[in-house]
Amino acid sequence: MSDNAAGLPAVLTLLLWVGVL
């Protein structure tokens, strides 16, 4: 479960970067 919690924000950040780029 901890992996998911730490992975969610990482994926969101990546999506944000893709949107900015």
N, CA, C and O atoms as CSV, one atom per row, in Angstrom:
chain,resi,resn,atom,element,x,y,z
A,1,MET,N,N,0.849,-1.206,0.000
A,1,MET,CA,C,0.000,0.000,0.000
A,1,MET,C,C,0.874,1.241,0.000
A,1,MET,O,O,0.547,2.230,-0.657
A,2,SER,N,N,1.987,1.200,0.733
A,2,SER,CA,C,2.886,2.370,0.812
A,2,SER,C,C,3.414,2.701,-0.587
A,2,SER,O,O,3.560,3.871,-0.942
A,3,ASP,N,N,3.697,1.659,-1.374
A,3,ASP,CA,C,4.208,1.907,-2.735
A,3,ASP,C,C,3.188,2.699,-3.550
A,3,ASP,O,O,3.550,3.637,-4.259
A,4,ASN,N,N,1.927,2.326,-3.450
A,4,ASN,CA,C,0.879,3.028,-4.192
A,4,ASN,C,C,0.801,4.488,-3.767
A,4,ASN,O,O,0.718,5.388,-4.603
A,5,ALA,N,N,0.829,4.710,-2.456
A,5,ALA,CA,C,0.730,6.075,-1.930
A,5,ALA,C,C,1.894,6.922,-2.446
A,5,ALA,O,O,1.721,8.107,-2.731
A,6,ALA,N,N,3.074,6.318,-2.565
A,6,ALA,CA,C,4.255,7.077,-3.015
A,6,ALA,C,C,4.249,7.179,-4.544
A,6,ALA,O,O,4.861,8.091,-5.100
A,7,GLY,N,N,3.579,6.273,-5.216
A,7,GLY,CA,C,3.555,6.279,-6.678
A,7,GLY,C,C,2.521,7.242,-7.241
A,7,GLY,O,O,2.710,7.804,-8.320
A,8,LEU,N,N,1.436,7.430,-6.514
A,8,LEU,CA,C,0.371,8.320,-7.011
A,8,LEU,C,C,0.893,9.725,-7.280
A,8,LEU,O,O,0.753,10.214,-8.401
A,9,PRO,N,N,1.485,10.386,-6.305
A,9,PRO,CA,C,2.019,11.749,-6.508
A,9,PRO,C,C,3.053,11.800,-7.618
A,9,PRO,O,O,3.136,12.788,-8.348
A,10,ALA,N,N,3.841,10.741,-7.750
A,10,ALA,CA,C,4.869,10.716,-8.801
A,10,ALA,C,C,4.202,10.712,-10.172
A,10,ALA,O,O,4.623,11.443,-11.070
A,11,VAL,N,N,3.177,9.903,-10.335
A,11,VAL,CA,C,2.472,9.835,-11.627
A,11,VAL,C,C,1.805,11.173,-11.929
A,11,VAL,O,O,1.839,11.653,-13.062
A,12,LEU,N,N,1.195,11.772,-10.898
A,12,LEU,CA,C,0.532,13.068,-11.098
A,12,LEU,C,C,1.541,14.109,-11.536
A,12,LEU,O,O,1.259,14.908,-12.430
A,13,THR,N,N,2.707,14.112,-10.923
A,13,THR,CA,C,3.747,15.082,-11.290
A,13,THR,C,C,4.170,14.874,-12.737
A,13,THR,O,O,4.356,15.836,-13.483
A,14,LEU,N,N,4.322,13.601,-13.132
A,14,LEU,CA,C,4.717,13.310,-14.515
A,14,LEU,C,C,3.654,13.826,-15.482
A,14,LEU,O,O,3.974,14.423,-16.510
A,15,LEU,N,N,2.396,13.591,-15.145
A,15,LEU,CA,C,1.311,14.061,-16.023
A,15,LEU,C,C,1.349,15.573,-16.138
A,15,LEU,O,O,1.142,16.127,-17.217
A,16,LEU,N,N,1.617,16.244,-15.014
A,16,LEU,CA,C,1.693,17.713,-15.032
A,16,LEU,C,C,2.818,18.164,-15.955
A,16,LEU,O,O,2.647,19.100,-16.736
A,17,TRP,N,N,3.968,17.501,-15.868
A,17,TRP,CA,C,5.113,17.857,-16.724
A,17,TRP,C,C,4.729,17.684,-18.183
A,17,TRP,O,O,5.047,18.529,-19.020
A,18,VAL,N,N,4.045,16.587,-18.487
A,18,VAL,CA,C,3.632,16.335,-19.879
A,18,VAL,C,C,2.721,17.462,-20.358
A,18,VAL,O,O,2.824,17.909,-21.500
A,19,GLY,N,N,1.834,17.916,-19.484
A,19,GLY,CA,C,0.918,19.001,-19.849
A,19,GLY,C,C,1.681,20.297,-20.095
A,19,GLY,O,O,1.358,21.046,-21.016
A,20,VAL,N,N,2.691,20.559,-19.271
A,20,VAL,CA,C,3.478,21.789,-19.426
A,20,VAL,C,C,4.289,21.722,-20.719
A,20,VAL,O,O,4.401,22.705,-21.451
A,21,LEU,N,N,4.858,20.530,-20.986
A,21,LEU,CA,C,5.689,20.384,-22.191
A,21,LEU,C,C,4.793,20.396,-23.423
A,21,LEU,O,O,5.286,20.286,-24.546
